[in-house]
Amino acid sequence: MAYKMEELAQKQPGFLGLESERNEIGITVSYWESLDAVKAWKNNLDHREAQLLGRKKWYKSYKVRIAKVEWEYDFEL
């Protein structure tokens, strides 16, 4: 389902990117160009069905955090 939702998100207006780690902690971070794009993704019918299935089948709990990224940088040797 995670892969299906990733493919669906990529087709949504305002989608900027996604980072996911499923092996250790199970986290997905998606990036959107506006709060309206975030709201549209939350209300996507296929996404809503996946959310309901997740509550019933896979997750005991989860957290949603909506934040604005002001600055990002990294370093790599």
Sequence and secondary structure as in RCSB ss.txt:
>XXXX:A:sequence
MAYKMEELAQKQPGFLGLESERNEIGITVSYWESLDAVKAWKNNLDHREAQLLGRKKWYKSYKVRIAKVEWEYDF
EL
>XXXX:A:secstr
 HHHHHHHHHTSTTEEEEEEE SSS EEEEEESSHHHHHHHHT HHHHHHHHHIIIII S               
  
